[in-house]
Amino acid sequence: MDLYKLNKNKLSPIDQDQFKLEKDIQNIVEQNTEEIFNLQLVKSEFAIKNYRIDSLCFDQETNSFVIIEYKKGSSYSVIDQGFSYLSTMLNNKSDFVLEYNESTNSELKRDQVDWTQSRVIFISTSFNSFQTDSVNFKDIPFELYQVKRFKGGVISINQISSKSKVSIKSVKAINIDNNKVLDQVSVYDEDSQLKGSSQRIRELYFQLKERMSSWQDVKFKTTKNYVSVGRGNKTKIYINIQKERLKLHLLRRIDFKGNVKSAKVMFTIDDPKKIHTLYKSSHKEQYQILLKDEKDIDYVVSLLKQKYDS
């Protein structure tokens, strides 16, 4: 990705400011983990068994751990390292939960973690074709991000996405240990979410998605329980696809320690037709909207756009 500066309709390239050390990349990401990935940083340089994890993070939306590994070059195997990290995590779950509780002063229980949504993020200044091809499967729990620094303090971080519909389980060369990891970790896509819905709801979902796809910086991400709609890396809307309806959630306020009444209200809906329902728990308050029919889609989209723009 090249960057340019526009001056009187004339473009001039912005020179790169190369990273000298992997630690430089790590420091930037760890100080901005929430802004970049919407993740909670748990521990930097977390030592476990024979490994040292660069950044141990937690995804509070999916209740799962995320490992971030930083690389300055491209002479390593994404597959080998990724599976080694996940295998170590899945075989030492209590250690990860203990580290989370000690680092964040929390009381997370092991059975509250969704280990099936564990993943590894690799961040590097470059990836070679072998590395990108090795993760070009629909069910690989690894993500690749390329980072570049430019003069003037400009940083770009871009995900190298896979559009493959092929499962890595179809590769005969995959070893037994890696297969054990894949049996415990899942990568979800739209097909898995749409599987139990009627044809009418599938069509309604894609109509809704098409409307939202024109919004600036919109991103769609599928998890175990929902499809999230984000602006950049901030989740704005949750779509739960059911058999005969779409259940939409818009977060009003949240407190992960269970005192939501003391949390700041982030969003208040303006719903003249009053089709929403407000649900409250000790941890969060959220508006719920049910979409069952195409005739309601215009009004529902207008409510969702309020949250997206908030």
N, C-alpha and C positions, 0 to 999 in steps of 0.2 A: 504494500500500500504506500503510494507516494503522496506527499502533501505539498500544496502550493500556496503561495501568498498572492492575493489579487491586489494590484495597485494600478488604478486607471485602466481597467480592462486588460492589463498585462499580467500574465502569470509568471511567477518565478519560483523555482523549487526551494523547499525548505530542507536544508541539509540535515542528515541524521547525526545524532549525538550518541555514538555507540556506547553500550554498556561495557564496562571493563570487567566487572565481576558478577557472578550469579547473585551474590548477596545484595547488590544494588537493586536488582529486580525484586528480590524477596522483600527488601525494606519498603519499597514503594507499595507492593501489593498488601503486605501485612498492615500497613498504616491506612489502607483504603479498602479492606476486604469487603466491608458492607456496601460501599459505594460501587465497587466493580462487580461483585458476584452476589450481593445480598446474602452473605454468609457471616456467621459469628466466628471470629478468630478465637480459638481455644488455647493453643500452645504453639510457640515457635520452637523449632528444633526439639521435637518430642522424640525421646529415645525409647525404643521398645524392642526387646530381644537384640537381634544383630542389626537393626535398622535405626536410622535417624530420619524421621519424617520432617521435611522442611517446615510445613505449616499444617497443623491439625485444625480443621474448622468444623463447624456444625451448621447444618441447614435447618433452621427452626420451622420452616414451612413443611418439610417432609420428615422432620425428626430423624435425620440421618447424618452420619459423619462424612466429611469430605476431606480428602488428603490432597494437598497442593505440593507439587514438586517443580523446582525451578531448574532450568538448563540454559547455559549460554551457547553451547554448541549443539551438534546433532549426532554425535557418535555414541549412541546408546539405544537400547531396545525399549520402546514404549510398552510393548506387550509384556516382556519379561518383568520389568520393574512394576508395572501396574498390577499384575497378578500377584507378585510377591507382596506388595503393600496390602492388597485386599485380603490375601490369605492370612497375613500376620494379624490384621484387624479382626477377622472373623474367628480366629483361633485364640484371641486374647481380648474378648469383648469387655470383660470386667476392668481391665487396665485402662481402656479408652473411656469408659464411663467414670471411673475413679478420677482420671485426669480432668475430665470435663467438670466434675463436681468440685474438685479442689481449685481449679483455675477460675471458675465462674461463681463459686460460692452457691452452688445449686444442689438439688437433691434428685437428680435424674436417676431413674431405675433402668436396669438393663432391658427389661421387657417393654419400656416406653420408646426405645430406639427402633426405628424401622431399618433393620440391617439389609433388607432387600434393595434399598435405594442408596446404598453406599456407592461412592464413586471416587475416581482419582482425576485431578486436573493437572495437566502438564503445561507449563508456561515457558516458552523459549523464544529466543530471537529468530529462530528459523527451524523448520522441520524438513527433512529430506523426503523424497518420494516413498522410500521404504517405510518410513514411520507413518506417513499419512495413509498409505495403502494398508498397513497392518491393522489400523483401527476402522477401516471402511466396512463396518458391519453394523447391522441395525441393533444388535444387542450387546455391544461392547460398552462397559461402564467407565470408559475413559474419555476425557475431553481434551482437545488440543487448542491452546491459545497462543497466537504469535504476538509478541510485544516489540514495539519499536519506540525509541526516544528520539525526538527531533530538537533542533536548536530552538531556544526560547521556552524550554520547559514543556513542550508538547509531547504527550504520550498517546500512542494508539495501541489498543488491545483488541484483536479480532479472532473470533473463533473459527477454526477450520472444521466445518460441519460435514457430516456424512449423510448422504441421501440413499444409501444402500438399503435394499430390502432383503439382503442375504444374511442368514444367521451364521455366526462364527462356529456354532455347534456342527455345521455341515462340513467344517474343515477337519479332515481326518488326522492331520498332524498335531492337533491340539492335545496336550498331555493330560494325564489323569488329574494332577493337582489343579490345573486351570479349570478343568471341567467341574471339580468340586466347588470352586468359587462361583462358577456360572450357575450352579444348582442353587446357590444361596442368594445371588444378586440378580436383579432383573432391570432391564431398560425398557421403559414403556413407550408406546407410540399411539397414535390416534386409533389405529385398528383395534388395539386392545381395549380402548375406552368405548368404542362404538359397537363392540361385539354383542352386547346385550340389548341394544336399542332397536326400535322398529325402523323400517325404511323411512317413514315419515319424519321421525326425529333425526335420523341421519341427514336427510335433506335440509331440515330446519337448522341443524348445527352448521352445515357448510354455508347456508345462507347468512347466518349470523357471523361466521368467521370471515366471509367475503366482505361484509359491511365493515368489520373492524380492521381488515387488512389494509385499508386506505389510511388509517390513522398514522400519524408521524411516529417513527421509532418503535412501532409495535412488534412484539415478539411473542410467539406461542410456544409453550413448553408443556409436554405431557408427563405427568407423574402417575403414581399408582392409583390415586383416587380422583384426579381431576385434570383438566387442561387449564393451565394458567395463562392469563393474558398480561404481559408486562410492557411497561414503557421503559426502554433500556433494560436495566436489571432490577427494576422495582415492580413487583407484582401488583396489579391493580384489580384484576377480576379473576374469579375462580369459576370454572364451568364444570359442573358434575352432570355427566350424560347418563340419563336414566332411560328406561324402556319407552315411556310415553311422555317424557318431558325433559327439559333442560333446567337444572337447578343452578341458579347464578348467585354467587355470594360476593358482596362488596364489604370490605373491612371498614368498620367505623373507628374502633380503637382496640389496642391489644397491650397486654402486659404478660410476659412470659413467666413471671414469678407469681402470678395468680392474684394480683390486686388491680384488676382492670378499672375499677372505679376511680383510681388515682391517676390513670393514664390520660394523656391529652387526646381529645377527640380530633381525629385526623380528617374526617369527612362526614358531612351531613347531607342526606339525600333530599332533593326537591322533587317530590312525587305527588302531583296534584290528584292523580287518579287513585292514589293510595293502594297500589298493588303489591307493595313490599311488606315483609314481616321483619321485625327487628328481633334477633335472637341474642341472648346474653348468657355468658358463663363467667366463671371467675377469671378466665384468661383473655377472653375477647368478646367483643360485640360486633355483630355483622348483620347487614341487611340481606335478606333473601328474596329473590325474585324468581318466579316460576314462569317459564316460557313453554307453552304447549301448542300454540297455533301461529301460523304465518301472519295472520291479520294483526297480531300484537307486536310484531317485530320492530316496527318503526318507533313505537313508544318506548319499548324496552331498550333499544339501541341508544335513544336519547338519555335514558337513565345511566346506562353504562358509560357513556361519553362523559357524563358529569364526574364520575369516579376517575376515569382515565385522565382527565384534565386537571384533577385536584392535586 
